[in-house]
């Protein structure tokens, strides 16, 4: 794994840890200031800004002190200062497929967009 892949993996780890623990500071570090999330839960379309998503996680984290569930990068494409990662992760009893678009801005990778689908 090269340095760029390791740096992207670290950002994704911050994201997964942040949403499972309800850690707003960690999420905001992983997200670009213009971050947007969109996806379907129970057939309902959701759109959230970084603040909205992080605030939801603070309020609804399934087990903030418990272990962070495992997650896996299913695919990663890096093209210069942009990257797309397909990640399978878990939040409570639900499994998700998150497609994350990342941007390397001022030398730091951040998530700019998340499209998600609940798998279970």
Residue, then its C-alpha position, 0 to 999 in steps of 0.5 A: x500500500x502506498x502513502x496515498x492509499x494509507x492516508x485515504x484509509x486513515x480518513x475512512x477510519x476517522x469517518x467510520x469511527x466518528x459515526x459509530x462513536x458519535x464523535x463530531x470532531x472526528x467526523x468534521x476532520x474527515x469531511x471537507x467543509x463542503x461535504x454532502x451525504x445522500x442515500x436511501x434508508x428504508x426507501x427514503x431519500x436523505x440529504x445531509x450537510x457535514x453538520x447535519x450528518x455529524x449532529x445526527x451521529x452525536x444524537x443516535x450513535x448506537x454504542x459510543x463506548x463499544x468497539x467500532x465494527x469492522x469495515x472494508x474498502x471494496x474498491x479504491x480508485x485514485x486519480x491525482x488529487x481525487x479518489x473514489x472508495x467503495x466501503x462496506x461498514x456497519x452502524x448498529x445492526x445495519x450494514x451499508x455500502x458507502x461510495x465516498x468521493x475524496x479530494x486532496x485539498x491543501x495536501x490533506x485528503x477529505x471526504x467531499x461526498x458520500x452516496x450510501x445504500x443500506x444493505x441490511 
